[in-house]
């Protein structure tokens, strides 16, 4: 018999639903303070439906969108748990804030309607992004050369 949508899930049931190993869920609990499953006196974790939604949102940000753990922590601070949980249902990922350099995915430069209306701020933003890409390429080339 299947559990209702409102039923609490054990860690193995939650892991299966989110398609992750149980040790990853335990690790995420240490990295994301917002993830707090109910614990019985014996220490057994029970995940509520909102915990499952948050796990799915975290999984999407980390695996599908390419965020780092630090980037997801900032995303949670900036946008809140509800928005991350909404990502589980196919919500749109908010554009990273400019000061999140190195913490989230590579942030696209500000999109201008046309090149004639692009100001000097857009050019400098593009130059900064290009410099980051060139540094990343250099590190990748070095790592590939070291592998032999």
PyMOL commands that place a pseudoatom at each C-alpha (Angstrom):
pseudoatom trace, name=CA, resn=UNK, resi=1, chain=A, elem=C, hetatm=0, pos=[0.000, 0.000, 0.000]
pseudoatom trace, name=CA, resn=UNK, resi=2, chain=A, elem=C, hetatm=0, pos=[1.423, 3.397, -1.014]
pseudoatom trace, name=CA, resn=UNK, resi=3, chain=A, elem=C, hetatm=0, pos=[1.723, 6.255, 1.465]
pseudoatom trace, name=CA, resn=UNK, resi=4, chain=A, elem=C, hetatm=0, pos=[-0.420, 9.332, 1.086]
pseudoatom trace, name=CA, resn=UNK, resi=5, chain=A, elem=C, hetatm=0, pos=[1.174, 12.519, -0.228]
pseudoatom trace, name=CA, resn=UNK, resi=6, chain=A, elem=C, hetatm=0, pos=[0.998, 14.046, 3.273]
pseudoatom trace, name=CA, resn=UNK, resi=7, chain=A, elem=C, hetatm=0, pos=[2.694, 11.117, 5.021]
pseudoatom trace, name=CA, resn=UNK, resi=8, chain=A, elem=C, hetatm=0, pos=[6.147, 11.459, 6.533]
pseudoatom trace, name=CA, resn=UNK, resi=9, chain=A, elem=C, hetatm=0, pos=[8.938, 9.531, 4.790]
pseudoatom trace, name=CA, resn=UNK, resi=10, chain=A, elem=C, hetatm=0, pos=[11.864, 7.680, 6.308]
pseudoatom trace, name=CA, resn=UNK, resi=11, chain=A, elem=C, hetatm=0, pos=[15.299, 8.662, 5.081]
pseudoatom trace, name=CA, resn=UNK, resi=12, chain=A, elem=C, hetatm=0, pos=[15.416, 5.704, 2.692]
pseudoatom trace, name=CA, resn=UNK, resi=13, chain=A, elem=C, hetatm=0, pos=[11.982, 6.547, 1.278]
pseudoatom trace, name=CA, resn=UNK, resi=14, chain=A, elem=C, hetatm=0, pos=[12.983, 10.214, 0.916]
pseudoatom trace, name=CA, resn=UNK, resi=15, chain=A, elem=C, hetatm=0, pos=[16.259, 9.256, -0.752]
pseudoatom trace, name=CA, resn=UNK, resi=16, chain=A, elem=C, hetatm=0, pos=[14.431, 7.008, -3.212]
pseudoatom trace, name=CA, resn=UNK, resi=17, chain=A, elem=C, hetatm=0, pos=[11.901, 9.736, -4.015]
pseudoatom trace, name=CA, resn=UNK, resi=18, chain=A, elem=C, hetatm=0, pos=[14.642, 12.306, -4.634]
pseudoatom trace, name=CA, resn=UNK, resi=19, chain=A, elem=C, hetatm=0, pos=[16.898, 9.737, -6.347]
pseudoatom trace, name=CA, resn=UNK, resi=20, chain=A, elem=C, hetatm=0, pos=[19.912, 10.288, -4.083]
pseudoatom trace, name=CA, resn=UNK, resi=21, chain=A, elem=C, hetatm=0, pos=[21.802, 8.078, -1.612]
pseudoatom trace, name=CA, resn=UNK, resi=22, chain=A, elem=C, hetatm=0, pos=[20.881, 8.453, 2.056]
pseudoatom trace, name=CA, resn=UNK, resi=23, chain=A, elem=C, hetatm=0, pos=[24.352, 9.686, 2.989]
pseudoatom trace, name=CA, resn=UNK, resi=24, chain=A, elem=C, hetatm=0, pos=[23.845, 12.685, 0.685]
pseudoatom trace, name=CA, resn=UNK, resi=25, chain=A, elem=C, hetatm=0, pos=[20.668, 13.643, 2.570]
pseudoatom trace, name=CA, resn=UNK, resi=26, chain=A, elem=C, hetatm=0, pos=[22.535, 13.426, 5.879]
pseudoatom trace, name=CA, resn=UNK, resi=27, chain=A, elem=C, hetatm=0, pos=[25.366, 15.547, 4.443]
pseudoatom trace, name=CA, resn=UNK, resi=28, chain=A, elem=C, hetatm=0, pos=[22.939, 18.156, 3.125]
pseudoatom trace, name=CA, resn=UNK, resi=29, chain=A, elem=C, hetatm=0, pos=[21.445, 18.455, 6.616]
pseudoatom trace, name=CA, resn=UNK, resi=30, chain=A, elem=C, hetatm=0, pos=[24.868, 19.659, 7.789]
pseudoatom trace, name=CA, resn=UNK, resi=31, chain=A, elem=C, hetatm=0, pos=[25.206, 22.168, 4.933]
pseudoatom trace, name=CA, resn=UNK, resi=32, chain=A, elem=C, hetatm=0, pos=[21.670, 23.561, 4.717]
pseudoatom trace, name=CA, resn=UNK, resi=33, chain=A, elem=C, hetatm=0, pos=[20.232, 24.701, 8.052]
pseudoatom trace, name=CA, resn=UNK, resi=34, chain=A, elem=C, hetatm=0, pos=[16.796, 25.013, 6.424]
pseudoatom trace, name=CA, resn=UNK, resi=35, chain=A, elem=C, hetatm=0, pos=[16.640, 21.229, 5.963]
pseudoatom trace, name=CA, resn=UNK, resi=36, chain=A, elem=C, hetatm=0, pos=[15.412, 19.899, 9.291]
pseudoatom trace, name=CA, resn=UNK, resi=37, chain=A, elem=C, hetatm=0, pos=[13.596, 16.566, 9.200]
pseudoatom trace, name=CA, resn=UNK, resi=38, chain=A, elem=C, hetatm=0, pos=[11.660, 15.555, 12.297]
pseudoatom trace, name=CA, resn=UNK, resi=39, chain=A, elem=C, hetatm=0, pos=[13.699, 13.236, 14.498]
pseudoatom trace, name=CA, resn=UNK, resi=40, chain=A, elem=C, hetatm=0, pos=[12.272, 10.647, 16.883]
pseudoatom trace, name=CA, resn=UNK, resi=41, chain=A, elem=C, hetatm=0, pos=[13.855, 10.143, 20.274]
pseudoatom trace, name=CA, resn=UNK, resi=42, chain=A, elem=C, hetatm=0, pos=[15.844, 7.258, 18.782]
pseudoatom trace, name=CA, resn=UNK, resi=43, chain=A, elem=C, hetatm=0, pos=[17.331, 9.645, 16.188]
pseudoatom trace, name=CA, resn=UNK, resi=44, chain=A, elem=C, hetatm=0, pos=[15.309, 8.268, 13.261]
pseudoatom trace, name=CA, resn=UNK, resi=45, chain=A, elem=C, hetatm=0, pos=[14.661, 10.931, 10.612]
pseudoatom trace, name=CA, resn=UNK, resi=46, chain=A, elem=C, hetatm=0, pos=[11.214, 11.523, 9.170]
pseudoatom trace, name=CA, resn=UNK, resi=47, chain=A, elem=C, hetatm=0, pos=[10.886, 13.846, 6.185]
pseudoatom trace, name=CA, resn=UNK, resi=48, chain=A, elem=C, hetatm=0, pos=[7.733, 15.928, 5.779]
pseudoatom trace, name=CA, resn=UNK, resi=49, chain=A, elem=C, hetatm=0, pos=[6.317, 16.734, 2.326]
pseudoatom trace, name=CA, resn=UNK, resi=50, chain=A, elem=C, hetatm=0, pos=[7.863, 20.230, 2.500]
pseudoatom trace, name=CA, resn=UNK, resi=51, chain=A, elem=C, hetatm=0, pos=[11.252, 18.618, 3.292]
pseudoatom trace, name=CA, resn=UNK, resi=52, chain=A, elem=C, hetatm=0, pos=[10.919, 16.435, 0.180]
pseudoatom trace, name=CA, resn=UNK, resi=53, chain=A, elem=C, hetatm=0, pos=[10.108, 19.504, -1.946]
pseudoatom trace, name=CA, resn=UNK, resi=54, chain=A, elem=C, hetatm=0, pos=[13.144, 21.315, -0.519]
pseudoatom trace, name=CA, resn=UNK, resi=55, chain=A, elem=C, hetatm=0, pos=[15.349, 18.285, -1.244]
pseudoatom trace, name=CA, resn=UNK, resi=56, chain=A, elem=C, hetatm=0, pos=[14.135, 18.204, -4.849]
pseudoatom trace, name=CA, resn=UNK, resi=57, chain=A, elem=C, hetatm=0, pos=[14.807, 21.928, -5.211]
pseudoatom trace, name=CA, resn=UNK, resi=58, chain=A, elem=C, hetatm=0, pos=[18.300, 21.540, -3.731]
pseudoatom trace, name=CA, resn=UNK, resi=59, chain=A, elem=C, hetatm=0, pos=[18.981, 18.618, -6.055]
pseudoatom trace, name=CA, resn=UNK, resi=60, chain=A, elem=C, hetatm=0, pos=[17.925, 20.675, -9.061]
pseudoatom trace, name=CA, resn=UNK, resi=61, chain=A, elem=C, hetatm=0, pos=[20.125, 23.632, -8.108]
pseudoatom trace, name=CA, resn=UNK, resi=62, chain=A, elem=C, hetatm=0, pos=[23.148, 21.456, -7.398]
pseudoatom trace, name=CA, resn=UNK, resi=63, chain=A, elem=C, hetatm=0, pos=[22.887, 18.903, -10.193]
pseudoatom trace, name=CA, resn=UNK, resi=64, chain=A, elem=C, hetatm=0, pos=[20.815, 20.415, -13.001]
pseudoatom trace, name=CA, resn=UNK, resi=65, chain=A, elem=C, hetatm=0, pos=[21.664, 24.120, -12.637]
pseudoatom trace, name=CA, resn=UNK, resi=66, chain=A, elem=C, hetatm=0, pos=[25.319, 23.676, -11.648]
pseudoatom trace, name=CA, resn=UNK, resi=67, chain=A, elem=C, hetatm=0, pos=[25.324, 25.607, -8.372]
pseudoatom trace, name=CA, resn=UNK, resi=68, chain=A, elem=C, hetatm=0, pos=[27.945, 24.944, -5.715]
pseudoatom trace, name=CA, resn=UNK, resi=69, chain=A, elem=C, hetatm=0, pos=[26.924, 24.263, -2.121]
pseudoatom trace, name=CA, resn=UNK, resi=70, chain=A, elem=C, hetatm=0, pos=[28.002, 27.787, -1.212]
pseudoatom trace, name=CA, resn=UNK, resi=71, chain=A, elem=C, hetatm=0, pos=[25.968, 29.135, -4.122]
pseudoatom trace, name=CA, resn=UNK, resi=72, chain=A, elem=C, hetatm=0, pos=[22.861, 27.242, -3.004]
pseudoatom trace, name=CA, resn=UNK, resi=73, chain=A, elem=C, hetatm=0, pos=[23.328, 28.538, 0.549]
pseudoatom trace, name=CA, resn=UNK, resi=74, chain=A, elem=C, hetatm=0, pos=[23.370, 32.080, -0.844]
pseudoatom trace, name=CA, resn=UNK, resi=75, chain=A, elem=C, hetatm=0, pos=[20.383, 31.303, -3.083]
pseudoatom trace, name=CA, resn=UNK, resi=76, chain=A, elem=C, hetatm=0, pos=[18.464, 30.120, 0.000]
pseudoatom trace, name=CA, resn=UNK, resi=77, chain=A, elem=C, hetatm=0, pos=[19.381, 33.310, 1.892]
pseudoatom trace, name=CA, resn=UNK, resi=78, chain=A, elem=C, hetatm=0, pos=[18.455, 35.562, -1.021]
pseudoatom trace, name=CA, resn=UNK, resi=79, chain=A, elem=C, hetatm=0, pos=[15.290, 33.818, -2.227]
pseudoatom trace, name=CA, resn=UNK, resi=80, chain=A, elem=C, hetatm=0, pos=[14.036, 31.700, 0.669]
pseudoatom trace, name=CA, resn=UNK, resi=81, chain=A, elem=C, hetatm=0, pos=[13.024, 28.095, 1.231]
pseudoatom trace, name=CA, resn=UNK, resi=82, chain=A, elem=C, hetatm=0, pos=[9.660, 28.455, -0.512]
pseudoatom trace, name=CA, resn=UNK, resi=83, chain=A, elem=C, hetatm=0, pos=[11.284, 29.474, -3.792]
pseudoatom trace, name=CA, resn=UNK, resi=84, chain=A, elem=C, hetatm=0, pos=[13.805, 26.610, -3.655]
pseudoatom trace, name=CA, resn=UNK, resi=85, chain=A, elem=C, hetatm=0, pos=[10.994, 24.162, -2.873]
pseudoatom trace, name=CA, resn=UNK, resi=86, chain=A, elem=C, hetatm=0, pos=[9.014, 25.589, -5.830]
pseudoatom trace, name=CA, resn=UNK, resi=87, chain=A, elem=C, hetatm=0, pos=[11.882, 24.532, -8.097]
pseudoatom trace, name=CA, resn=UNK, resi=88, chain=A, elem=C, hetatm=0, pos=[10.852, 20.939, -7.382]
pseudoatom trace, name=CA, resn=UNK, resi=89, chain=A, elem=C, hetatm=0, pos=[7.640, 21.630, -9.270]
pseudoatom trace, name=CA, resn=UNK, resi=90, chain=A, elem=C, hetatm=0, pos=[9.441, 23.082, -12.282]
pseudoatom trace, name=CA, resn=UNK, resi=91, chain=A, elem=C, hetatm=0, pos=[9.665, 26.701, -11.153]
pseudoatom trace, name=CA, resn=UNK, resi=92, chain=A, elem=C, hetatm=0, pos=[12.084, 29.114, -12.791]
pseudoatom trace, name=CA, resn=UNK, resi=93, chain=A, elem=C, hetatm=0, pos=[15.509, 29.607, -11.254]
pseudoatom trace, name=CA, resn=UNK, resi=94, chain=A, elem=C, hetatm=0, pos=[16.080, 33.247, -10.361]
pseudoatom trace, name=CA, resn=UNK, resi=95, chain=A, elem=C, hetatm=0, pos=[19.039, 34.985, -11.951]
pseudoatom trace, name=CA, resn=UNK, resi=96, chain=A, elem=C, hetatm=0, pos=[22.008, 34.996, -9.564]
pseudoatom trace, name=CA, resn=UNK, resi=97, chain=A, elem=C, hetatm=0, pos=[22.780, 38.333, -7.966]
pseudoatom trace, name=CA, resn=UNK, resi=98, chain=A, elem=C, hetatm=0, pos=[25.965, 40.045, -9.229]
pseudoatom trace, name=CA, resn=UNK, resi=99, chain=A, elem=C, hetatm=0, pos=[27.909, 39.594, -5.971]
pseudoatom trace, name=CA, resn=UNK, resi=100, chain=A, elem=C, hetatm=0, pos=[27.570, 35.798, -6.067]
pseudoatom trace, name=CA, resn=UNK, resi=101, chain=A, elem=C, hetatm=0, pos=[30.673, 35.377, -8.244]
pseudoatom trace, name=CA, resn=UNK, resi=102, chain=A, elem=C, hetatm=0, pos=[32.107, 31.912, -7.855]
pseudoatom trace, name=CA, resn=UNK, resi=103, chain=A, elem=C, hetatm=0, pos=[29.236, 30.703, -5.720]
pseudoatom trace, name=CA, resn=UNK, resi=104, chain=A, elem=C, hetatm=0, pos=[26.597, 29.799, -8.277]
pseudoatom trace, name=CA, resn=UNK, resi=105, chain=A, elem=C, hetatm=0, pos=[26.632, 28.862, -11.911]
pseudoatom trace, name=CA, resn=UNK, resi=106, chain=A, elem=C, hetatm=0, pos=[28.306, 31.148, -14.393]
pseudoatom trace, name=CA, resn=UNK, resi=107, chain=A, elem=C, hetatm=0, pos=[26.002, 34.159, -14.351]
pseudoatom trace, name=CA, resn=UNK, resi=108, chain=A, elem=C, hetatm=0, pos=[24.961, 35.388, -17.766]
pseudoatom trace, name=CA, resn=UNK, resi=109, chain=A, elem=C, hetatm=0, pos=[25.714, 39.032, -18.455]
pseudoatom trace, name=CA, resn=UNK, resi=110, chain=A, elem=C, hetatm=0, pos=[22.833, 41.458, -18.380]
pseudoatom trace, name=CA, resn=UNK, resi=111, chain=A, elem=C, hetatm=0, pos=[20.783, 40.907, -21.493]
pseudoatom trace, name=CA, resn=UNK, resi=112, chain=A, elem=C, hetatm=0, pos=[20.335, 44.061, -23.538]
pseudoatom trace, name=CA, resn=UNK, resi=113, chain=A, elem=C, hetatm=0, pos=[17.428, 44.542, -25.903]
pseudoatom trace, name=CA, resn=UNK, resi=114, chain=A, elem=C, hetatm=0, pos=[19.839, 45.478, -28.683]
pseudoatom trace, name=CA, resn=UNK, resi=115, chain=A, elem=C, hetatm=0, pos=[23.517, 46.308, -28.941]
pseudoatom trace, name=CA, resn=UNK, resi=116, chain=A, elem=C, hetatm=0, pos=[22.843, 50.016, -29.535]
pseudoatom trace, name=CA, resn=UNK, resi=117, chain=A, elem=C, hetatm=0, pos=[21.214, 50.346, -26.111]
pseudoatom trace, name=CA, resn=UNK, resi=118, chain=A, elem=C, hetatm=0, pos=[23.982, 48.460, -24.285]
pseudoatom trace, name=CA, resn=UNK, resi=119, chain=A, elem=C, hetatm=0, pos=[25.762, 50.819, -21.913]
pseudoatom trace, name=CA, resn=UNK, resi=120, chain=A, elem=C, hetatm=0, pos=[29.304, 50.749, -20.650]
pseudoatom trace, name=CA, resn=UNK, resi=121, chain=A, elem=C, hetatm=0, pos=[28.110, 48.768, -17.631]
pseudoatom trace, name=CA, resn=UNK, resi=122, chain=A, elem=C, hetatm=0, pos=[27.092, 45.942, -19.947]
pseudoatom trace, name=CA, resn=UNK, resi=123, chain=A, elem=C, hetatm=0, pos=[30.460, 46.000, -21.700]
pseudoatom trace, name=CA, resn=UNK, resi=124, chain=A, elem=C, hetatm=0, pos=[32.377, 45.887, -18.419]
pseudoatom trace, name=CA, resn=UNK, resi=125, chain=A, elem=C, hetatm=0, pos=[30.112, 43.088, -17.175]
pseudoatom trace, name=CA, resn=UNK, resi=126, chain=A, elem=C, hetatm=0, pos=[30.810, 41.118, -20.344]
pseudoatom trace, name=CA, resn=UNK, resi=127, chain=A, elem=C, hetatm=0, pos=[34.540, 41.748, -19.985]
pseudoatom trace, name=CA, resn=UNK, resi=128, chain=A, elem=C, hetatm=0, pos=[34.440, 40.506, -16.382]
pseudoatom trace, name=CA, resn=UNK, resi=129, chain=A, elem=C, hetatm=0, pos=[32.589, 37.350, -17.455]
pseudoatom trace, name=CA, resn=UNK, resi=130, chain=A, elem=C, hetatm=0, pos=[35.066, 36.802, -20.292]
pseudoatom trace, name=CA, resn=UNK, resi=131, chain=A, elem=C, hetatm=0, pos=[37.974, 37.138, -17.863]
pseudoatom trace, name=CA, resn=UNK, resi=132, chain=A, elem=C, hetatm=0, pos=[36.397, 34.523, -15.570]
pseudoatom trace, name=CA, resn=UNK, resi=133, chain=A, elem=C, hetatm=0, pos=[35.869, 32.162, -18.493]
pseudoatom trace, name=CA, resn=UNK, resi=134, chain=A, elem=C, hetatm=0, pos=[39.465, 32.619, -19.625]
pseudoatom trace, name=CA, resn=UNK, resi=135, chain=A, elem=C, hetatm=0, pos=[40.751, 31.894, -16.080]
pseudoatom trace, name=CA, resn=UNK, resi=136, chain=A, elem=C, hetatm=0, pos=[38.567, 28.780, -15.895]
pseudoatom trace, name=CA, resn=UNK, resi=137, chain=A, elem=C, hetatm=0, pos=[39.839, 27.627, -19.295]
pseudoatom trace, name=CA, resn=UNK, resi=138, chain=A, elem=C, hetatm=0, pos=[43.415, 28.155, -18.148]
pseudoatom trace, name=CA, resn=UNK, resi=139, chain=A, elem=C, hetatm=0, pos=[42.811, 26.056, -15.017]
pseudoatom trace, name=CA, resn=UNK, resi=140, chain=A, elem=C, hetatm=0, pos=[41.175, 23.317, -17.098]
pseudoatom trace, name=CA, resn=UNK, resi=141, chain=A, elem=C, hetatm=0, pos=[44.059, 23.325, -19.584]
pseudoatom trace, name=CA, resn=UNK, resi=142, chain=A, elem=C, hetatm=0, pos=[46.542, 23.048, -16.698]
pseudoatom trace, name=CA, resn=UNK, resi=143, chain=A, elem=C, hetatm=0, pos=[44.604, 20.174, -15.138]
pseudoatom trace, name=CA, resn=UNK, resi=144, chain=A, elem=C, hetatm=0, pos=[44.403, 18.336, -18.464]
pseudoatom trace, name=CA, resn=UNK, resi=145, chain=A, elem=C, hetatm=0, pos=[48.130, 18.834, -19.074]
pseudoatom trace, name=CA, resn=UNK, resi=146, chain=A, elem=C, hetatm=0, pos=[48.911, 17.481, -15.584]
pseudoatom trace, name=CA, resn=UNK, resi=147, chain=A, elem=C, hetatm=0, pos=[46.886, 14.335, -16.281]
pseudoatom trace, name=CA, resn=UNK, resi=148, chain=A, elem=C, hetatm=0, pos=[49.250, 13.608, -19.148]
for i in range(1, 148): cmd.bond("trace and resi %d" % i, "trace and resi %d" % (i + 1))
show_as sticks, trace
zoom trace
